[in-house]
């Protein structure tokens, strides 16, 4: 399993980064990104601590651990600035908290995330055709999620992404250890989202490509 959207207790998760990584390693994850929630109030505090935690583990773990961030409920107008700052602070994977149907995310957030060249637009909810085509043009991956609530729009996201050729990835948005999943469960979620079996490998390949891109930022 490759999971590029998870949370530690540096935001609203339950575990220290080291324990989150260890628990993922124990269920045979190949890679994990720690992408705690950030906005202007904490971005300069959270990302450097994730970077330090992962740096200390280098060479001591069998899993690829990647520092990241999830820009969350920030006004769309400042998302480009925050994406740039997150990368400057050491986030190798930048996720933007998309316009999920279960939260009052500001309209225009999806568009701003794509414009800012975020790596992943998480749980984007109902997207316009214009934004879907823009995500394809920019190579921004849309997320299929195992997270309760956010997953309600998985079927729509999968259908529209496949229709327009937008890259997809699957993540957990895990906040607790029980929310980490195996590759087998990820496959079941993708199938349940309406993705044909012969397309599933390409979705995992998208995650691998995101990792390769992230590591080139070192």
Secondary structure by P-SEA (a helix, b strand, c coil): ccccccccccccccccaaaaaaaaaaacccccccccccccccccccaaaaaaaaaaaccccccbbbbbbbbccccccaaaaaaaaaaaaccccccccccccccccccaaaaaaaaaccccccccccccaaaaaaaaaabbbbbbccccccccaaaaaaaaaaaaccbbbbbcccccccccccaaaaaaaaaaacccccaaaaaaaaaaaaaaaaaaac
